[in-house]
């Protein structure tokens, strides 16, 4: 093979990789603050406050739920995820769920990449779960969309969502524009199912640009009520 042909193939490989990166992963912000309102129809059920910070390749996401109305039955909760972030996305290492009302129900998950296990502790009992590909926690999987291709139609995530790890499956069902204080924002809409859990159908609206973050979530809670979680504040977008 002559030198010019080798050079051509090398440049083509570089261009292909760059193009693949441009339609999938985007540089994630070093930090951001977002707030979501929780609604049951028109009834206010509280807020979810999300703070993200990144230093070098390490990240921390913290989400605090401040409950109102019927959600006070569940109490306020704080969820924290810590780990590493690369151009491929999130690699959680520590996941904590703190139940402010019932601290005995706090949950700790340790993602052990060396032993290929997730060590999940609940009520002082620890069980080991096989660490699989695309294994996240209930925070990081929502932001992993930022690192996936826009043209991708189906997703399968392994998600630690409390005292269990489950398989979350998503299918693209279209696009919608959502009116916000940041203007009319285009979102990809996904229908989700949690494998092995009945009545688990839910929907995600994921912003298309500049970052693929959740704009809206519709889900049924453990106490049987349908809740909408809607973005109402973020420093990632300019107010129109």
C-alpha positions in Angstrom: 0.0 0.0 0.0 1.5 3.4 -1.0 1.9 6.3 1.4 -0.9 8.4 -0.1 -3.5 5.6 0.2 -2.4 5.0 3.8 -2.8 8.7 4.6 -6.2 8.8 2.9 -7.5 5.9 5.0 -6.1 7.5 8.2 -7.8 10.8 7.4 -11.1 9.1 6.6 -11.0 7.2 9.9 -10.4 10.5 11.8 -13.2 12.3 9.9 -15.6 9.3 10.5 -14.8 9.3 14.3 -15.3 13.1 14.5 -18.6 12.9 12.7 -19.8 10.1 14.9 -18.9 12.1 17.9 -20.7 15.2 16.6 -24.0 13.4 16.2 -23.8 11.7 19.6 -21.7 12.9 22.6 -21.5 16.6 23.3 -19.2 18.3 25.7 -21.1 18.2 28.9 -21.1 21.4 31.0 -18.8 21.6 34.0 -21.7 22.5 36.3 -25.4 23.4 36.1 -28.4 24.0 38.2 -31.9 22.9 37.2 -35.3 22.8 38.8 -38.4 20.8 38.0 -42.0 21.3 39.2 -43.9 18.2 40.2 -47.6 18.2 39.1 -50.6 15.9 39.3 -52.8 17.5 36.7 -52.8 21.1 38.0 -52.0 20.2 41.6 -48.5 21.2 42.8 -46.7 18.3 44.4 -43.3 19.9 45.0 -40.0 20.5 43.3 -36.9 18.6 42.3 -33.7 20.6 42.5 -30.7 19.2 40.5 -27.1 20.3 40.8 -24.3 18.9 38.7 -20.6 19.5 39.2 -17.6 18.1 37.3 -13.9 18.4 38.1 -11.5 16.8 35.6 -13.1 13.4 34.9 -15.0 13.2 38.2 -18.7 14.2 38.5 -21.3 14.6 41.2 -25.1 14.9 40.6 -27.4 15.8 43.5 -31.2 15.8 43.3 -33.3 17.0 46.2 -37.1 16.4 46.1 -39.1 18.8 48.2 -42.5 17.2 48.5 -45.9 19.0 48.8 -49.5 17.8 48.9 -50.0 14.0 48.7 -46.3 13.4 48.0 -45.5 14.4 51.7 -46.6 10.8 52.4 -43.2 9.8 50.8 -41.3 12.6 52.4 -38.4 14.7 51.1 -35.6 12.7 49.4 -32.0 13.4 48.4 -30.3 11.3 45.7 -26.6 11.6 45.0 -24.5 10.0 42.2 -20.7 10.2 42.1 -18.3 8.7 39.5 -16.4 9.3 36.4 -17.4 11.1 33.2 -15.8 10.5 29.8 -16.7 11.1 26.1 -18.7 7.9 26.3 -20.8 9.1 29.2 -21.2 8.2 32.9 -19.6 5.5 34.9 -21.2 5.7 38.4 -19.2 4.6 41.4 -21.4 5.7 44.3 -25.2 6.1 44.4 -27.0 7.2 47.6 -30.7 7.6 48.2 -31.5 9.4 51.5 -35.1 9.2 52.8 -35.5 12.3 55.0 -38.7 11.0 56.6 -37.5 7.4 57.1 -33.7 7.3 57.3 -33.7 3.6 58.0 -34.7 3.2 54.4 -31.6 4.9 53.0 -29.9 3.1 50.2 -26.3 2.9 49.2 -25.0 1.3 45.9 -21.3 0.9 45.1 -20.4 0.2 41.5 -17.3 -2.1 41.6 -15.9 -2.2 38.1 -13.0 -4.4 39.2 -15.2 -7.2 40.5 -18.0 -6.4 38.0 -20.6 -6.1 40.7 -23.0 -3.5 42.2 -23.0 -3.8 46.0 -26.4 -2.6 47.1 -27.0 -2.0 50.9 -30.5 -1.5 52.3 -31.4 -1.8 56.0 -27.8 -3.0 56.8 -28.1 -5.9 54.4 -25.9 -6.0 51.3 -26.5 -7.9 48.1 -24.3 -8.2 45.1 -25.7 -7.6 41.6 -23.8 -8.3 38.3 -22.5 -5.1 36.8 -23.6 -5.0 33.2 -23.0 -2.9 30.2 -24.9 0.4 30.2 -25.4 0.1 34.0 -26.4 3.4 35.6 -28.4 4.8 38.5 -31.7 6.6 38.4 -29.9 10.0 38.0 -27.2 9.3 35.5 -29.2 7.3 32.9 -31.4 10.4 32.3 -28.3 12.4 31.3 -26.6 9.5 29.4 -28.9 10.5 26.5 -26.5 13.4 26.0 -23.8 10.9 24.9 -25.9 8.8 22.6 -26.6 9.4 18.9 -29.6 11.6 18.0 -30.6 9.0 15.3 -30.8 6.2 17.8 -34.4 5.0 18.3 -34.2 2.3 21.0 -32.3 2.2 24.3 -31.8 -0.4 27.0 -30.3 0.8 30.3 -29.6 -1.2 33.5 -30.7 1.2 36.3 -30.3 1.1 40.1 -33.5 2.9 41.0 -33.6 2.1 44.7 -33.2 -1.2 46.4 -33.3 -3.0 43.1 -31.5 -2.9 39.7 -33.9 -3.2 36.8 -33.8 -3.1 33.0 -35.3 0.1 31.5 -36.3 -0.1 27.8 -37.1 3.0 25.7 -38.5 3.4 22.2 -38.7 6.7 20.2 -42.3 7.7 19.6 -41.7 11.1 17.9 -40.8 14.7 18.6 -42.7 17.5 20.2 -42.2 21.2 20.9 -42.7 22.3 24.5 -43.3 25.9 25.5 -41.1 27.1 28.3 -39.6 30.4 29.5 -36.7 29.5 27.3 -38.9 29.5 24.2 -40.4 26.6 22.3 -38.0 23.7 22.7 -37.8 20.6 20.5 -37.7 17.3 22.4 -37.4 13.6 21.4 -40.3 11.7 23.1 -39.6 8.2 24.4 -42.0 5.6 25.7 -40.4 3.6 28.5 -41.1 0.2 30.2 -39.4 -1.2 33.3 -38.9 -4.9 32.7 -40.6 -7.2 35.2 -42.6 -4.3 36.8 -46.3 -4.0 36.1 -47.9 -0.7 35.1 -44.5 0.8 34.5 -45.2 2.6 31.2 -43.8 6.1 31.4 -42.6 8.9 29.0 -39.5 11.0 28.7 -39.2 14.3 26.7 -35.4 14.8 26.1 -34.2 18.1 24.8 -32.5 17.8 21.4 -30.0 20.7 21.7 -27.7 22.2 23.0 -27.7 19.4 25.6 -29.8 16.3 25.8 -31.4 16.8 29.2 -34.9 15.9 30.5 -37.5 18.5 29.7 -40.4 16.5 31.0 -41.1 13.2 32.6 -44.5 11.4 33.1 -44.4 8.5 35.5 -46.6 6.6 37.9 -45.4 6.6 41.6 -45.3 3.8 44.0 -48.4 5.2 45.7 -50.3 4.9 42.4 -50.6 8.5 41.2 -49.4 9.9 37.9 -46.9 12.7 38.1 -45.5 15.1 35.6 -42.0 16.5 36.2 -41.5 19.6 34.2 -38.3 21.7 33.7 -39.0 25.3 35.0 -35.5 26.6 35.6 -32.0 26.0 34.4 -28.8 27.9 33.7 -28.1 25.8 30.6 -30.5 27.8 28.5 -31.0 31.6 28.0 -34.4 33.0 29.0 -36.3 34.3 25.9 
